[in-house]
Structure formats: C-alpha cells, structure tokens
C-alpha cells in the first residue's frame, strides 16, 4: 500500500472534507470493479482508494492519521504504540485488517469476485436553534447534487448524527449500499442559550417593574408566555418556567427555561426620577456592598 493516503486520492494535506469526498467518488467510479470486470489492477487500485477514504473520510481517524498517531493501515505507529502501552499489533490488529473492515469481501466462484459494502458518506448540515430544539423535516441538497428528505428529531444539538440507511456509495459485487451520515451543527440563537435540556434567557425589565412587580411577556422556544415578575426583583434573579426547555432525546421530557432578570435603565433619566432618587438616598441607609467590606 502507498505510504501516503492523500497521494492515493490525488490530494494535498489540508484538503477540505468535501475535496476528500469528491476525490474518492471520482476515483472510485473510475476504478470500480463492476466497470472493470476481470481487471486485477483496477480492483487493487479500488481497494487502495477505498481504504484511504476509510481513514480520510472519517474526521476522527483523519485527525489521528494527520497527527501521526496511526499509519495508512489504521494501526498505531510503533513509537506511539510503545509510548501508550499498545502491543505490537496496534489497536487495529494485523496490517490487512483495514481491508477486511472496508471490503467485508468473500471470495470464490469464477474470477474470485469479492463483495464490498458501499462506503458511508459524511456530511454536515447546519440548522437553526429553534429547528434543532423543536425538530423539523426538510429537503437538503448534498454537495454532489443529490437531494434527500431529512427528519431531525426534536431536542438534537450540535454533534448529533443522522444515519440515512442506503443513501451512501453503492456496494460492489452485490454488497450492501452504504449509508449517509449527516452531522448536525446548530447555529447560535441571539437570545436563547442551551445548557443540557434547559434553555437560558436574559430578560430586561424596567426599574418600576422590578420594584413594583409586573406581568410581562417573555419568549420561549415554543412561543410567548406571560411571566410574573415579583416585587423587589433584582438583576441576576432567575425565574424558572417548568417544561419550557428542550425535549430530552431519550425520555422526551422537556427541560426548563431559566429566565435571568436584568434591570434596564431608560436611555435618558428624567428630572422627576432623579429628584425622587435623591430624596430616597437621603432617607435610606441601604448598602448592597456591605458584605464586601471585609473582603
């Protein structure tokens, strides 16, 4: 096997994921055994191309290969294996194991044809924050031009991977078709922030709403609700809206929305308010920093 996987695919190091995928598809189509029956050279070339893509087409394996942790067969390099306590065979077994993993081949019959499962294709799909927490169905166009209907379950987050069975590379010699793996990337929301299944929101309130209490409208991931601001509320005080968070993927039970209050002063303070605060300051001995005196 050639020593550099990028060379096998005709690429330079630093090629994008799309460039890796496109190079593989072009070369795999050119050297596909079904298009070159009886051509052993094409078959061997196809094996090398597929084995190279098995590593470079996986973000995790590609990162390990680029860092020198594993070699072109997927085995830990000797120096790395010794430093990290691996045995001589490395974590992936014998040198030829990668071919077994990729091809799952069976030989026999005329011509000694092998079967190979089609390669999985990996894509990244960006979705809006509200689409991720509420779920959606959408048609997506892949870089190669194909269109797929995708169902995104409610409650997903960045890193969640959808597996679309049979939407990958066709198999060889009657082997099964690969899958399409779509990793989601959730765009940030200007107001909502997700922590686990809980949704966090900072809600501005006026000075008089904080002092006197009020009923105000607040946004949630499913629409606006009425929220009661208690009297004498302060900046940093958090109110909990139960069941207004993101649904858990396993239990389907929604988390909570945590609303953090922030007192917002008007752009311009009028004379009446300033006069009132002057009188209030003279009459009160309130010191919010009293606990810090001994700090």
N, C-alpha and C positions, 0 to 999 in steps of 0.2 A: 504494500500500500504506500502511495506517495506520502511524504513526510509532512506536507502542509495542506490542511483541509481547504484553505482559501484558494490555493493554487488549483486544486481539483475542480473547484467550482468557477475558476477563472476570475477570482475576486482579489482585492487587496484587503488587508486588515483594516478594520474601521468601516467596512461596508455596512450599510443600514440593514435592518431586518427585512425590509421589502426587497432590497437588492439581492440578499441571500436567497430569499424565496423565489424571486423571478429567475435568478441564475439556475437554481435547481430545476425549476419547471422546464426551462428551455433545454437544458442538457438531458434531463430525464426523458423528455419527449423525443429528443434526437436519438438516444441510445436505448430506448425502451425495447426489451426483448421481443415483445409482440410485434414490433415494427421491423425487427431484425432477426427473424427466425433462423436458428442454426448458426448465428454469428457469435462465436465464443468471445471474441474481442469486445463486441458491443455489450455482451452480457457482463463481462468483468468490469467494463467501464461503468455500466449502470450500477453495479454493486458498489463501486467506489463512490460514485456520485451520491447514492442513497445513504451510504454510511457516513459520508461527510455531512450531509444535511441532517442526519440523525443527531449530530452534535451541534452544528452551527445553527440549525433551525430551532434549537431549544435554548431560550435565554439563559437558563441556569447552567447547562452544560457548556454553552459557548463562553460564558464568563469564566468557568473553571479551565477551559482549554486555553483561552487568551492569557490567563494568569500563570499558565504553566503547571497547573495542578494535575491535569490529566493530559494524556497524549492523544494521538489521532485515532486510537482504538477505544478510547474511553477509559483506559486504565490509569491509575495514579502513577505519575512518573517516579522513578526509583528514589531520587533524593527526597521527594515529597513523602513518598510512602514510608521511607525509613524514619523521617522526622516525625511522622504522625502515627507510627506504630502499625502500618499495614503489613501484611505478609507479602511474599514475593509475587503472588498472583495479582495483587491490587484489588480494589473493591469491585471491579467488574469481571473478575475471573480471567480466563485464558484470552490470548490475543485475538482469537477468532470469534469471541462471544458477540462482539458487536454485529457481526454478520448474521448470527443466529437471531439476535434481537430484532434486527431490521427486517430480515427476509422471512423468518419462520419457514424456511424452504423445505420442501420434500422432493427428493429425487427418485427417479425410477421411470420406467417406461421409455419409449423411443425418444432419443435425443436428450434424455436426462433433464427434462424441464423442471424448473423449480417454481414454487408458488411464493408469492410475496404479498403481504398486506400493504395496501397503499399507505403512503406517508400521511401523517396528520399535518394539516396546515394551521398555522397560528396567526391570529390577527388581534389587533387592539381596537376596541370600539369605545369612543367617548360618548357618555350620556350625561344629561343634566342631573343636578342634585335631586330635584323633585321626581324625575323619571326613575331614578335609582331607588328611592325610598317608597314610591308608590307603585312601581312596576309599569311595564309597557310592552306593547307589541309593535314592532317596526320592521320595515324592509330596509336592509342595509346593502350597500354596494361594496363589494370587495375590491382590492387593488387590481385584481386580474380582470375585473369587469362583471363577474358573476353577481347575481342578486339573491339574497337569502332572507326568508322571514324569520325573525328572531323574537322569542318571548323572553323578556327579562323579568324574573320574579321580584315581587316587592321586597324591599329590605336589603338588596345587594349593596356592596361597597366596592371601592377600588381594589382590584386584585381578584375579584370573583371571576371564574372562568366558566363559560357556557360550552358544552360539548354538543355539537350537532353531528349525530351519527350519519355516516355515509356521505358526508359533504367534503371529504378530503380527496387525495390523489387516488385514482383507480388502482386496483390491485393488478398483479402480474400473474399470468398463468392460472387464472381463476381464483386468485387470492382475494380476500375481502377488501372493500373500499375503506380508505382511511377516514378520519373524522376532521371536522373543522373545530378548532379550539379558539374561542373568542374571549379574550381577557378584557374586562371592563375597566375603564378609567372614568371616575366620577368627577365632573367639573365642580369646583367650589361654588357655593351659593353666597351672594352678597350679604345675607343676614343670618342664615341658619348655619350652625356648625354641628356636626355629628360626633358624638363620643359613645362608642358602643351602639346600643339601641336608643339612646337618649338624644334628643335634639336640644341644642342650646341657642337662645336668642337674647340679645341685649335690647331692652325696650326703653326708649326715652320717655320720661314723664315730666310734667311741668312741676314747678315748685309748689303750686297750690294743690295739685293732685297728690303730691307726696305728703303734704301737711294735713290736708282735709280728708284724704281718701277719695276714691272715684271708681267708676266703672268705665273701662276703656276697651277699645278693640285691639286685639293682638293677632298677628298672622300665625298660622300653624301650617304644617306640611299638607294638610287636607282642607284648608280654608280658614277664614277668620272666625274668632270666638270672642266672647265678652269676658274680660278679666277684671276681677275686683282688686283694686289697689287699696291696701289697708291704710288707716290713718297713721301718721308719723312714719311713713315709709322712708327708706334711706337708700342712697346709691350703694349698689352691691347686694342689696337684699334680693333673695331668689324665691320666686313663686313656682310651684310645681303644677303642671297640667297633666294629670294621670292619663295614660293611654294615648297621648298625642305625639308619641315618638315614632321611630321606625319599627316595623314589624320584624321580629326575630325570624331568620330563615328556617330554623328548625322547629321552634314552638309556635310560630305565627303570632305570638303575643307581642303587642306593641310596647315599646318603652314609653318614657315620659318626655314631656317638653319642659325644660327648665328655663324660666324667664328671669333674667337678671335685670333689675331696675337700675336706671341711670337718670339722675335728676339733670334736666337740660334747662339752662337759663335762656331767657329770650335774647335775641341779638342785641337789643338795647333795653336797659333797665330804666323805667320811667322814674320821675321825681317822687311820686307818691310811694312807690315801693322802697326807694332809698330812704325816704323820711321815716317810713314805718320801721325799717331795719335799724336805723339809728336809735329810735326810741327803744326798740326791742333789745338792742345790745346794751343799753344803759340799765335796763330793768332785769336782765337775766345774767346769771353767772355760769352759763353753760360753756364748758371747755371740752371739746371732743378729743383733745390730746393729753388729757390728764394722766392716762395710763403710761404715757411715754416719758413722763418727767424723770423717772429713774432709769431710763434706758442708757 
